[in-house]
Amino acid sequence: MKTNCESCMNYAYDDEYDEYYCIIDMDEDEYYSLMSGSHAICPYYRRGDDYTIVRKQI
């Protein structure tokens, strides 16, 4: 998978687990397909600029 998750609008921080995660609700088949490399890029990737990403995290 060739995606820079840090610049994606779907990449959020979880205070409870102290880690970042993808907020897209995928089923097991979609997740396996994404992680197995059958996609060249993540189909859920949405580029966000620095201002919208920071605004989302506040």
C-alpha distance matrix in Angstrom:
0.0 3.8 6.0 9.2 10.3 13.7 14.6 13.6 16.7 15.3 15.0 18.4 20.6 22.6 26.0 27.0 24.1 23.8 20.0 17.3 15.4 13.8 16.9 15.6 17.6 15.5 17.4 16.5 15.5 13.0 11.5 11.6 10.1 7.0 7.0 8.3 5.7 8.2 6.5 5.8 5.3 6.4 9.9 11.6 10.9 14.5 15.4 18.4 20.9 22.3 25.3 23.7 21.3 24.4 26.5 24.2 24.4 28.2
3.8 0.0 3.8 6.9 9.2 12.2 12.4 12.2 15.7 15.2 14.8 18.5 20.7 23.2 26.5 27.9 25.3 24.3 20.5 17.6 16.4 14.8 17.9 16.9 19.5 18.0 20.3 19.9 18.9 16.1 14.8 15.3 13.6 10.4 10.7 12.0 9.1 11.1 8.7 6.3 5.0 7.1 10.6 12.1 10.2 13.2 13.3 16.3 18.4 19.9 23.1 21.9 19.8 22.8 25.2 23.3 23.6 27.3
6.0 3.8 0.0 3.8 5.7 8.8 8.8 8.5 12.0 11.8 11.3 15.0 17.5 20.2 23.4 25.2 22.8 21.7 18.0 14.8 13.6 12.0 14.9 14.4 17.4 16.6 19.4 19.5 19.1 15.9 14.5 15.9 14.6 10.9 11.6 13.9 11.5 13.4 10.5 8.8 5.9 6.2 9.5 9.9 7.3 10.0 10.0 12.8 15.0 16.5 19.6 18.2 16.0 19.1 21.4 19.6 19.9 23.6
9.2 6.9 3.8 0.0 3.8 5.5 6.0 7.0 10.8 11.2 9.9 13.3 15.4 18.5 21.4 23.5 21.3 19.6 16.1 13.0 12.7 11.8 14.8 15.2 18.6 18.4 21.5 21.7 21.8 18.6 16.8 18.5 17.8 14.0 14.2 16.8 14.9 17.0 14.2 12.5 9.6 9.4 12.4 11.8 8.6 10.2 9.1 11.0 12.6 13.5 16.8 16.0 13.5 16.2 18.9 17.4 17.4 21.0
10.3 9.2 5.7 3.8 0.0 3.8 5.4 5.1 8.4 8.1 6.3 9.7 11.8 14.8 17.9 20.0 17.9 16.5 12.9 9.5 9.1 8.2 11.3 12.2 15.5 15.8 19.0 19.6 20.2 17.0 15.0 17.3 17.0 13.3 13.5 16.7 15.5 17.6 14.9 14.2 10.9 9.3 12.0 10.4 7.8 9.3 9.1 10.3 12.5 12.9 15.8 14.4 11.5 14.2 16.7 14.7 14.5 18.2
13.7 12.2 8.8 5.5 3.8 0.0 3.8 5.6 8.4 9.2 6.7 9.0 10.6 14.1 16.6 19.1 17.4 15.3 12.1 9.0 10.0 10.1 12.7 14.4 17.9 18.8 22.1 22.8 23.7 20.6 18.4 20.8 20.8 17.0 17.0 20.3 19.1 21.3 18.6 17.6 14.3 12.9 15.4 13.4 10.4 10.8 9.4 9.3 10.5 10.0 13.1 12.4 9.2 11.3 14.3 12.9 12.3 15.8
14.6 12.4 8.8 6.0 5.4 3.8 0.0 3.8 6.7 8.8 7.8 10.5 12.8 16.4 19.0 21.8 20.4 18.4 15.4 12.1 12.5 11.6 13.5 14.8 18.5 19.5 23.0 24.1 24.7 21.2 19.7 22.2 21.6 17.9 18.6 21.7 20.0 21.7 18.5 17.2 13.7 12.5 14.3 12.3 8.9 8.2 6.0 5.9 7.2 7.8 10.9 10.1 7.7 10.6 13.1 12.1 12.6 15.9
13.6 12.2 8.5 7.0 5.1 5.6 3.8 0.0 3.8 5.4 5.6 8.9 12.1 15.3 18.4 20.8 19.6 18.3 15.2 11.4 10.8 8.9 10.4 11.2 15.0 16.0 19.7 21.1 21.6 18.1 16.9 19.8 19.1 15.5 16.8 20.0 18.6 19.9 16.6 16.0 12.2 10.2 11.4 8.9 5.8 5.2 4.9 5.7 8.7 10.0 12.2 10.2 8.0 11.5 13.2 11.3 12.3 15.8
16.7 15.7 12.0 10.8 8.4 8.4 6.7 3.8 0.0 3.8 5.6 7.8 11.3 14.4 17.4 19.9 19.4 18.2 15.6 11.9 11.1 9.1 9.0 10.1 13.9 15.7 19.5 21.5 22.3 18.8 17.9 21.2 20.7 17.4 19.0 22.3 21.2 22.2 18.9 18.8 15.0 12.4 12.7 9.4 7.4 5.5 6.1 5.3 8.6 10.0 11.0 8.0 6.4 10.0 10.7 8.3 10.2 13.5
15.3 15.2 11.8 11.2 8.1 9.2 8.8 5.4 3.8 0.0 3.8 6.3 10.0 12.4 15.9 17.8 17.1 16.6 13.8 10.1 8.2 5.6 5.4 6.5 10.2 12.2 15.9 17.9 19.0 15.6 14.6 18.0 18.0 14.8 16.3 19.8 19.3 20.2 17.4 17.9 14.2 11.0 11.4 7.8 7.1 7.0 8.9 9.1 12.4 13.4 14.4 11.4 9.3 12.4 13.1 9.9 11.1 14.6
15.0 14.8 11.3 9.9 6.3 6.7 7.8 5.6 5.6 3.8 0.0 3.8 7.1 9.9 13.3 15.4 14.2 13.3 10.3 6.6 5.6 4.6 6.2 8.6 11.9 13.7 17.2 18.6 20.0 17.0 15.1 18.3 18.7 15.3 15.9 19.6 19.2 20.9 18.3 18.6 15.1 12.2 13.6 10.5 9.2 9.5 10.3 10.1 12.7 12.7 14.2 12.0 8.8 11.3 12.9 9.9 9.8 13.6
18.4 18.5 15.0 13.3 9.7 9.0 10.5 8.9 7.8 6.3 3.8 0.0 3.8 6.6 9.8 12.2 11.6 10.7 8.5 5.4 5.5 6.3 6.5 10.0 12.7 15.1 18.5 20.0 22.0 19.3 17.2 20.5 21.5 18.3 18.6 22.4 22.5 24.2 21.8 22.3 18.8 15.8 17.0 13.7 12.8 12.6 13.3 12.1 14.2 13.4 14.3 12.1 8.9 10.3 11.5 8.3 7.2 10.8
20.6 20.7 17.5 15.4 11.8 10.6 12.8 12.1 11.3 10.0 7.1 3.8 0.0 3.8 6.4 9.1 8.7 7.2 5.8 4.3 6.4 8.8 9.4 13.1 15.2 17.6 20.6 21.8 24.1 21.8 19.3 22.4 23.8 20.7 20.4 24.2 24.5 26.6 24.6 25.0 21.7 18.9 20.4 17.2 16.3 16.2 16.5 15.0 16.5 14.9 15.7 14.2 10.8 10.9 12.5 9.8 7.2 10.2
22.6 23.2 20.2 18.5 14.8 14.1 16.4 15.3 14.4 12.4 9.9 6.6 3.8 0.0 3.8 5.5 5.7 5.6 5.6 6.0 7.3 10.1 10.1 13.8 15.1 17.6 20.1 21.2 24.0 22.1 19.5 22.5 24.4 21.8 21.3 25.0 25.9 28.0 26.3 27.1 24.0 21.0 22.4 19.2 18.9 19.1 19.9 18.5 20.1 18.6 19.2 17.5 14.3 14.2 15.2 12.4 9.8 12.0
26.0 26.5 23.4 21.4 17.9 16.6 19.0 18.4 17.4 15.9 13.3 9.8 6.4 3.8 0.0 3.8 5.6 4.8 7.1 8.9 10.9 13.9 13.8 17.6 18.7 21.3 23.6 24.6 27.6 25.8 23.2 26.0 28.1 25.4 24.7 28.5 29.4 31.6 29.9 30.7 27.6 24.7 26.2 22.9 22.4 22.4 22.8 21.0 22.1 20.1 20.3 19.2 16.1 15.1 16.1 13.8 10.6 11.8
27.0 27.9 25.2 23.5 20.0 19.1 21.8 20.8 19.9 17.8 15.4 12.2 9.1 5.5 3.8 0.0 3.8 5.6 8.2 10.5 11.9 14.9 14.7 18.2 18.6 21.0 22.8 23.5 26.8 25.6 22.8 25.5 27.9 25.7 24.7 28.3 29.7 31.9 30.6 31.8 28.9 25.9 27.4 24.3 24.2 24.6 25.4 24.0 25.4 23.6 23.9 22.5 19.4 18.7 19.5 17.0 14.1 15.3
24.1 25.3 22.8 21.3 17.9 17.4 20.4 19.6 19.4 17.1 14.2 11.6 8.7 5.7 5.6 3.8 0.0 3.8 5.6 8.5 9.9 13.3 14.1 17.3 17.8 19.6 21.3 21.5 24.7 23.6 20.5 22.8 25.4 23.1 21.8 25.3 26.7 29.2 28.1 29.2 26.6 23.8 25.7 22.9 22.8 23.7 24.5 23.5 25.0 23.3 24.2 22.9 19.5 19.2 20.6 18.0 15.1 17.0
23.8 24.3 21.7 19.6 16.5 15.3 18.4 18.3 18.2 16.6 13.3 10.7 7.2 5.6 4.8 5.6 3.8 0.0 3.8 7.2 9.9 13.6 14.8 18.2 19.5 21.3 23.5 23.7 26.6 25.1 21.9 24.3 26.5 23.8 22.5 26.0 27.0 29.7 28.3 28.9 26.2 23.6 25.7 23.0 22.2 22.8 23.0 21.7 22.8 20.7 21.8 20.9 17.4 16.7 18.6 16.5 13.2 15.0
20.0 20.5 18.0 16.1 12.9 12.1 15.4 15.2 15.6 13.8 10.3 8.5 5.8 5.6 7.1 8.2 5.6 3.8 0.0 3.8 6.7 10.4 12.3 15.5 17.1 18.6 20.9 21.1 23.7 21.9 18.7 21.1 23.1 20.2 18.9 22.5 23.4 26.0 24.6 25.1 22.4 19.9 22.2 19.6 18.8 19.7 20.0 19.2 20.5 18.8 20.4 19.3 15.7 15.7 17.9 15.5 12.7 15.3
17.3 17.6 14.8 13.0 9.5 9.0 12.1 11.4 11.9 10.1 6.6 5.4 4.3 6.0 8.9 10.5 8.5 7.2 3.8 0.0 3.8 7.2 9.4 12.5 14.6 16.2 18.9 19.5 21.7 19.5 16.6 19.2 20.8 17.7 16.9 20.6 21.0 23.5 21.7 22.1 19.1 16.5 18.7 16.0 15.0 15.9 16.3 15.7 17.4 16.2 17.8 16.4 12.8 13.6 15.7 13.1 10.9 14.2
15.4 16.4 13.6 12.7 9.1 10.0 12.5 10.8 11.1 8.2 5.6 5.5 6.4 7.3 10.9 11.9 9.9 9.9 6.7 3.8 0.0 3.8 6.3 9.0 11.0 12.4 15.2 15.9 18.1 15.8 13.1 16.0 17.5 14.6 14.2 18.0 18.6 20.7 19.0 20.0 17.1 14.1 15.9 13.2 13.0 14.4 15.6 15.6 18.0 17.6 19.1 17.1 13.7 15.3 16.9 13.8 12.5 16.0
13.8 14.8 12.0 11.8 8.2 10.1 11.6 8.9 9.1 5.6 4.6 6.3 8.8 10.1 13.9 14.9 13.3 13.6 10.4 7.2 3.8 0.0 3.8 5.6 8.2 9.6 12.8 14.1 15.9 13.1 11.0 14.3 15.3 12.3 12.8 16.6 16.9 18.5 16.4 17.6 14.5 11.1 12.5 9.6 9.9 11.5 13.4 14.0 16.9 17.3 18.7 16.2 13.3 15.7 16.9 13.5 13.3 16.9
16.9 17.9 14.9 14.8 11.3 12.7 13.5 10.4 9.0 5.4 6.2 6.5 9.4 10.1 13.8 14.7 14.1 14.8 12.3 9.4 6.3 3.8 0.0 3.8 6.3 9.0 12.4 14.5 16.4 13.8 12.4 16.1 17.0 14.5 15.6 19.2 19.7 20.6 18.5 20.0 16.8 13.1 13.4 10.0 11.0 11.8 14.2 14.3 17.5 18.0 18.7 15.7 13.3 15.6 15.9 12.2 12.6 15.9
15.6 16.9 14.4 15.2 12.2 14.4 14.8 11.2 10.1 6.5 8.6 10.0 13.1 13.8 17.6 18.2 17.3 18.2 15.5 12.5 9.0 5.6 3.8 0.0 3.8 6.0 9.6 12.2 13.5 10.6 10.0 13.8 14.3 12.1 14.0 17.3 17.7 18.1 16.0 17.8 14.9 11.1 10.6 7.5 9.7 11.1 14.2 15.2 18.7 19.9 20.7 17.5 15.6 18.4 18.6 15.0 15.9 19.2
17.6 19.5 17.4 18.6 15.5 17.9 18.5 15.0 13.9 10.2 11.9 12.7 15.2 15.1 18.7 18.6 17.8 19.5 17.1 14.6 11.0 8.2 6.3 3.8 0.0 3.8 6.8 9.9 11.7 9.5 9.4 13.1 14.0 12.8 14.5 17.5 18.6 18.7 17.2 19.7 17.3 13.5 12.8 10.3 13.1 14.7 17.9 18.9 22.5 23.6 24.2 20.9 19.1 21.7 21.6 17.9 18.7 21.7
15.5 18.0 16.6 18.4 15.8 18.8 19.5 16.0 15.7 12.2 13.7 15.1 17.6 17.6 21.3 21.0 19.6 21.3 18.6 16.2 12.4 9.6 9.0 6.0 3.8 0.0 3.8 6.6 7.9 5.8 6.0 9.5 10.4 9.8 11.7 14.3 15.6 15.5 14.5 17.4 15.5 12.0 11.4 10.0 13.2 15.5 18.9 20.5 24.1 25.4 26.5 23.3 21.4 24.2 24.5 20.9 21.6 24.8
17.4 20.3 19.4 21.5 19.0 22.1 23.0 19.7 19.5 15.9 17.2 18.5 20.6 20.1 23.6 22.8 21.3 23.5 20.9 18.9 15.2 12.8 12.4 9.6 6.8 3.8 0.0 3.8 5.6 5.5 6.3 8.7 10.1 10.8 12.4 14.2 16.2 15.8 15.7 19.0 17.8 14.6 14.0 13.3 16.6 19.1 22.5 24.2 27.8 29.1 30.3 27.1 25.1 27.8 28.1 24.4 25.0 28.1
16.5 19.9 19.5 21.7 19.6 22.8 24.1 21.1 21.5 17.9 18.6 20.0 21.8 21.2 24.6 23.5 21.5 23.7 21.1 19.5 15.9 14.1 14.5 12.2 9.9 6.6 3.8 0.0 3.8 5.6 5.1 6.0 8.5 9.9 10.5 11.8 14.5 14.4 15.1 18.5 17.9 15.2 15.3 15.2 18.1 21.1 24.2 26.2 29.6 30.8 32.3 29.3 27.0 29.7 30.4 26.7 26.9 30.2
15.5 18.9 19.1 21.8 20.2 23.7 24.7 21.6 22.3 19.0 20.0 22.0 24.1 24.0 27.6 26.8 24.7 26.6 23.7 21.7 18.1 15.9 16.4 13.5 11.7 7.9 5.6 3.8 0.0 3.8 5.5 5.2 6.1 8.6 9.9 10.4 12.7 11.8 12.8 16.4 16.3 14.2 13.9 14.7 17.7 20.9 24.1 26.5 30.0 31.6 33.2 30.2 28.2 31.1 31.8 28.3 28.8 32.3
13.0 16.1 15.9 18.6 17.0 20.6 21.2 18.1 18.8 15.6 17.0 19.3 21.8 22.1 25.8 25.6 23.6 25.1 21.9 19.5 15.8 13.1 13.8 10.6 9.5 5.8 5.5 5.6 3.8 0.0 3.8 5.5 5.1 6.1 8.6 9.9 11.3 10.4 10.3 13.8 13.2 10.7 10.2 10.9 14.0 17.2 20.3 22.8 26.4 28.1 29.7 26.7 24.8 27.9 28.6 25.2 25.9 29.4
11.5 14.8 14.5 16.8 15.0 18.4 19.7 16.9 17.9 14.6 15.1 17.2 19.3 19.5 23.2 22.8 20.5 21.9 18.7 16.6 13.1 11.0 12.4 10.0 9.4 6.0 6.3 5.1 5.5 3.8 0.0 3.8 5.4 5.1 6.1 8.4 10.4 10.8 10.8 13.9 13.0 10.4 11.2 11.4 13.7 17.1 19.9 22.1 25.5 26.7 28.6 25.9 23.5 26.3 27.4 24.0 24.2 27.8
11.6 15.3 15.9 18.5 17.3 20.8 22.2 19.8 21.2 18.0 18.3 20.5 22.4 22.5 26.0 25.5 22.8 24.3 21.1 19.2 16.0 14.3 16.1 13.8 13.1 9.5 8.7 6.0 5.2 5.5 3.8 0.0 3.8 5.4 5.1 5.8 8.7 9.1 10.5 13.7 13.8 12.1 13.3 14.3 16.4 20.0 22.6 25.1 28.3 29.6 31.7 29.2 26.7 29.5 30.8 27.5 27.6 31.2
10.1 13.6 14.6 17.8 17.0 20.8 21.6 19.1 20.7 18.0 18.7 21.5 23.8 24.4 28.1 27.9 25.4 26.5 23.1 20.8 17.5 15.3 17.0 14.3 14.0 10.4 10.1 8.5 6.1 5.1 5.4 3.8 0.0 3.8 5.6 5.3 6.7 5.9 7.2 10.8 11.3 10.1 10.9 12.8 14.9 18.6 21.2 24.1 27.4 29.1 31.3 28.7 26.5 29.7 31.0 27.8 28.3 32.0
7.0 10.4 10.9 14.0 13.3 17.0 17.9 15.5 17.4 14.8 15.3 18.3 20.7 21.8 25.4 25.7 23.1 23.8 20.2 17.7 14.6 12.3 14.5 12.1 12.8 9.8 10.8 9.9 8.6 6.1 5.1 5.4 3.8 0.0 3.8 5.6 5.9 6.4 5.9 8.9 8.4 6.9 8.5 10.1 11.7 15.4 17.8 20.6 23.8 25.4 27.7 25.3 23.0 26.2 27.6 24.6 25.0 28.8
7.0 10.7 11.6 14.2 13.5 17.0 18.6 16.8 19.0 16.3 15.9 18.6 20.4 21.3 24.7 24.7 21.8 22.5 18.9 16.9 14.2 12.8 15.6 14.0 14.5 11.7 12.4 10.5 9.9 8.6 6.1 5.1 5.6 3.8 0.0 3.8 5.4 7.8 8.4 10.5 10.5 9.4 11.9 13.0 14.0 17.8 19.7 22.2 25.2 26.3 28.8 26.7 24.0 26.9 28.7 25.7 25.6 29.3
8.3 12.0 13.9 16.8 16.7 20.3 21.7 20.0 22.3 19.8 19.6 22.4 24.2 25.0 28.5 28.3 25.3 26.0 22.5 20.6 18.0 16.6 19.2 17.3 17.5 14.3 14.2 11.8 10.4 9.9 8.4 5.8 5.3 5.6 3.8 0.0 3.8 5.8 8.0 10.4 11.6 11.5 13.7 15.6 16.7 20.5 22.4 25.3 28.2 29.5 32.1 30.1 27.5 30.4 32.3 29.4 29.3 33.1
5.7 9.1 11.5 14.9 15.5 19.1 20.0 18.6 21.2 19.3 19.2 22.5 24.5 25.9 29.4 29.7 26.7 27.0 23.4 21.0 18.6 16.9 19.7 17.7 18.6 15.6 16.2 14.5 12.7 11.3 10.4 8.7 6.7 5.9 5.4 3.8 0.0 3.8 5.3 6.8 8.7 9.6 12.0 14.4 15.0 18.8 20.3 23.5 26.2 27.8 30.6 28.7 26.4 29.5 31.4 28.8 29.0 32.8
8.2 11.1 13.4 17.0 17.6 21.3 21.7 19.9 22.2 20.2 20.9 24.2 26.6 28.0 31.6 31.9 29.2 29.7 26.0 23.5 20.7 18.5 20.6 18.1 18.7 15.5 15.8 14.4 11.8 10.4 10.8 9.1 5.9 6.4 7.8 5.8 3.8 0.0 3.8 6.6 9.0 9.9 11.2 14.2 15.4 19.0 21.0 24.4 27.4 29.3 31.9 29.7 27.8 31.1 32.7 30.0 30.6 34.4
6.5 8.7 10.5 14.2 14.9 18.6 18.5 16.6 18.9 17.4 18.3 21.8 24.6 26.3 29.9 30.6 28.1 28.3 24.6 21.7 19.0 16.4 18.5 16.0 17.2 14.5 15.7 15.1 12.8 10.3 10.8 10.5 7.2 5.9 8.4 8.0 5.3 3.8 0.0 3.8 5.4 6.6 7.7 11.0 11.9 15.4 17.4 20.8 23.8 26.0 28.5 26.3 24.6 28.0 29.5 27.0 27.9 31.6
5.8 6.3 8.8 12.5 14.2 17.6 17.2 16.0 18.8 17.9 18.6 22.3 25.0 27.1 30.7 31.8 29.2 28.9 25.1 22.1 20.0 17.6 20.0 17.8 19.7 17.4 19.0 18.5 16.4 13.8 13.9 13.7 10.8 8.9 10.5 10.4 6.8 6.6 3.8 0.0 3.8 7.0 8.8 12.0 11.7 15.0 16.2 19.7 22.3 24.5 27.3 25.5 23.9 27.3 29.1 26.9 27.8 31.6
5.3 5.0 5.9 9.6 10.9 14.3 13.7 12.2 15.0 14.2 15.1 18.8 21.7 24.0 27.6 28.9 26.6 26.2 22.4 19.1 17.1 14.5 16.8 14.9 17.3 15.5 17.8 17.9 16.3 13.2 13.0 13.8 11.3 8.4 10.5 11.6 8.7 9.0 5.4 3.8 0.0 3.8 6.2 8.8 7.9 11.2 12.5 16.0 18.7 21.0 23.6 21.8 20.1 23.6 25.3 23.2 24.1 27.8
6.4 7.1 6.2 9.4 9.3 12.9 12.5 10.2 12.4 11.0 12.2 15.8 18.9 21.0 24.7 25.9 23.8 23.6 19.9 16.5 14.1 11.1 13.1 11.1 13.5 12.0 14.6 15.2 14.2 10.7 10.4 12.1 10.1 6.9 9.4 11.5 9.6 9.9 6.6 7.0 3.8 0.0 3.8 5.4 5.5 9.2 11.3 14.5 17.7 19.8 22.1 19.8 18.1 21.6 23.0 20.5 21.5 25.2
9.9 10.6 9.5 12.4 12.0 15.4 14.3 11.4 12.7 11.4 13.6 17.0 20.4 22.4 26.2 27.4 25.7 25.7 22.2 18.7 15.9 12.5 13.4 10.6 12.8 11.4 14.0 15.3 13.9 10.2 11.2 13.3 10.9 8.5 11.9 13.7 12.0 11.2 7.7 8.8 6.2 3.8 0.0 3.8 5.7 8.7 11.6 14.9 18.3 20.8 22.7 20.0 18.8 22.5 23.3 20.7 22.3 25.8
11.6 12.1 9.9 11.8 10.4 13.4 12.3 8.9 9.4 7.8 10.5 13.7 17.2 19.2 22.9 24.3 22.9 23.0 19.6 16.0 13.2 9.6 10.0 7.5 10.3 10.0 13.3 15.2 14.7 10.9 11.4 14.3 12.8 10.1 13.0 15.6 14.4 14.2 11.0 12.0 8.8 5.4 3.8 0.0 3.8 6.3 9.8 12.4 16.1 18.4 19.8 16.9 15.7 19.3 19.9 17.1 18.8 22.2
10.9 10.2 7.3 8.6 7.8 10.4 8.9 5.8 7.4 7.1 9.2 12.8 16.3 18.9 22.4 24.2 22.8 22.2 18.8 15.0 13.0 9.9 11.0 9.7 13.1 13.2 16.6 18.1 17.7 14.0 13.7 16.4 14.9 11.7 14.0 16.7 15.0 15.4 11.9 11.7 7.9 5.5 5.7 3.8 0.0 3.8 6.4 9.4 12.8 15.2 17.1 14.6 13.2 16.9 18.0 15.7 17.3 20.8
14.5 13.2 10.0 10.2 9.3 10.8 8.2 5.2 5.5 7.0 9.5 12.6 16.2 19.1 22.4 24.6 23.7 22.8 19.7 15.9 14.4 11.5 11.8 11.1 14.7 15.5 19.1 21.1 20.9 17.2 17.1 20.0 18.6 15.4 17.8 20.5 18.8 19.0 15.4 15.0 11.2 9.2 8.7 6.3 3.8 0.0 3.8 6.3 10.0 12.7 14.1 11.4 10.9 14.7 15.3 13.4 15.6 18.8
15.4 13.3 10.0 9.1 9.1 9.4 6.0 4.9 6.1 8.9 10.3 13.3 16.5 19.9 22.8 25.4 24.5 23.0 20.0 16.3 15.6 13.4 14.2 14.2 17.9 18.9 22.5 24.2 24.1 20.3 19.9 22.6 21.2 17.8 19.7 22.4 20.3 21.0 17.4 16.2 12.5 11.3 11.6 9.8 6.4 3.8 0.0 3.8 6.8 9.8 11.7 9.8 9.4 13.0 14.2 13.1 15.1 18.2
18.4 16.3 12.8 11.0 10.3 9.3 5.9 5.7 5.3 9.1 10.1 12.1 15.0 18.5 21.0 24.0 23.5 21.7 19.2 15.7 15.6 14.0 14.3 15.2 18.9 20.5 24.2 26.2 26.5 22.8 22.1 25.1 24.1 20.6 22.2 25.3 23.5 24.4 20.8 19.7 16.0 14.5 14.9 12.4 9.4 6.3 3.8 0.0 3.8 6.6 8.0 6.1 6.1 9.6 10.6 10.1 12.3 14.9
20.9 18.4 15.0 12.6 12.5 10.5 7.2 8.7 8.6 12.4 12.7 14.2 16.5 20.1 22.1 25.4 25.0 22.8 20.5 17.4 18.0 16.9 17.5 18.7 22.5 24.1 27.8 29.6 30.0 26.4 25.5 28.3 27.4 23.8 25.2 28.2 26.2 27.4 23.8 22.3 18.7 17.7 18.3 16.1 12.8 10.0 6.8 3.8 0.0 3.8 5.5 5.7 6.3 8.7 10.2 11.0 12.7 14.8
22.3 19.9 16.5 13.5 12.9 10.0 7.8 10.0 10.0 13.4 12.7 13.4 14.9 18.6 20.1 23.6 23.3 20.7 18.8 16.2 17.6 17.3 18.0 19.9 23.6 25.4 29.1 30.8 31.6 28.1 26.7 29.6 29.1 25.4 26.3 29.5 27.8 29.3 26.0 24.5 21.0 19.8 20.8 18.4 15.2 12.7 9.8 6.6 3.8 0.0 3.8 5.7 5.3 6.1 8.5 10.0 10.8 12.6
25.3 23.1 19.6 16.8 15.8 13.1 10.9 12.2 11.0 14.4 14.2 14.3 15.7 19.2 20.3 23.9 24.2 21.8 20.4 17.8 19.1 18.7 18.7 20.7 24.2 26.5 30.3 32.3 33.2 29.7 28.6 31.7 31.3 27.7 28.8 32.1 30.6 31.9 28.5 27.3 23.6 22.1 22.7 19.8 17.1 14.1 11.7 8.0 5.5 3.8 0.0 3.8 5.5 5.3 6.0 8.6 10.1 10.9
23.7 21.9 18.2 16.0 14.4 12.4 10.1 10.2 8.0 11.4 12.0 12.1 14.2 17.5 19.2 22.5 22.9 20.9 19.3 16.4 17.1 16.2 15.7 17.5 20.9 23.3 27.1 29.3 30.2 26.7 25.9 29.2 28.7 25.3 26.7 30.1 28.7 29.7 26.3 25.5 21.8 19.8 20.0 16.9 14.6 11.4 9.8 6.1 5.7 5.7 3.8 0.0 3.8 5.5 5.0 6.1 8.8 10.2
21.3 19.8 16.0 13.5 11.5 9.2 7.7 8.0 6.4 9.3 8.8 8.9 10.8 14.3 16.1 19.4 19.5 17.4 15.7 12.8 13.7 13.3 13.3 15.6 19.1 21.4 25.1 27.0 28.2 24.8 23.5 26.7 26.5 23.0 24.0 27.5 26.4 27.8 24.6 23.9 20.1 18.1 18.8 15.7 13.2 10.9 9.4 6.1 6.3 5.3 5.5 3.8 0.0 3.8 5.4 5.1 6.5 9.0
24.4 22.8 19.1 16.2 14.2 11.3 10.6 11.5 10.0 12.4 11.3 10.3 10.9 14.2 15.1 18.7 19.2 16.7 15.7 13.6 15.3 15.7 15.6 18.4 21.7 24.2 27.8 29.7 31.1 27.9 26.3 29.5 29.7 26.2 26.9 30.4 29.5 31.1 28.0 27.3 23.6 21.6 22.5 19.3 16.9 14.7 13.0 9.6 8.7 6.1 5.3 5.5 3.8 0.0 3.8 5.3 5.1 6.5
26.5 25.2 21.4 18.9 16.7 14.3 13.1 13.2 10.7 13.1 12.9 11.5 12.5 15.2 16.1 19.5 20.6 18.6 17.9 15.7 16.9 16.9 15.9 18.6 21.6 24.5 28.1 30.4 31.8 28.6 27.4 30.8 31.0 27.6 28.7 32.3 31.4 32.7 29.5 29.1 25.3 23.0 23.3 19.9 18.0 15.3 14.2 10.6 10.2 8.5 6.0 5.0 5.4 3.8 0.0 3.8 5.5 5.5
24.2 23.3 19.6 17.4 14.7 12.9 12.1 11.3 8.3 9.9 9.9 8.3 9.8 12.4 13.8 17.0 18.0 16.5 15.5 13.1 13.8 13.5 12.2 15.0 17.9 20.9 24.4 26.7 28.3 25.2 24.0 27.5 27.8 24.6 25.7 29.4 28.8 30.0 27.0 26.9 23.2 20.5 20.7 17.1 15.7 13.4 13.1 10.1 11.0 10.0 8.6 6.1 5.1 5.3 3.8 0.0 3.8 5.7
24.4 23.6 19.9 17.4 14.5 12.3 12.6 12.3 10.2 11.1 9.8 7.2 7.2 9.8 10.6 14.1 15.1 13.2 12.7 10.9 12.5 13.3 12.6 15.9 18.7 21.6 25.0 26.9 28.8 25.9 24.2 27.6 28.3 25.0 25.6 29.3 29.0 30.6 27.9 27.8 24.1 21.5 22.3 18.8 17.3 15.6 15.1 12.3 12.7 10.8 10.1 8.8 6.5 5.1 5.5 3.8 0.0 3.8
28.2 27.3 23.6 21.0 18.2 15.8 15.9 15.8 13.5 14.6 13.6 10.8 10.2 12.0 11.8 15.3 17.0 15.0 15.3 14.2 16.0 16.9 15.9 19.2 21.7 24.8 28.1 30.2 32.3 29.4 27.8 31.2 32.0 28.8 29.3 33.1 32.8 34.4 31.6 31.6 27.8 25.2 25.8 22.2 20.8 18.8 18.2 14.9 14.8 12.6 10.9 10.2 9.0 6.5 5.5 5.7 3.8 0.0
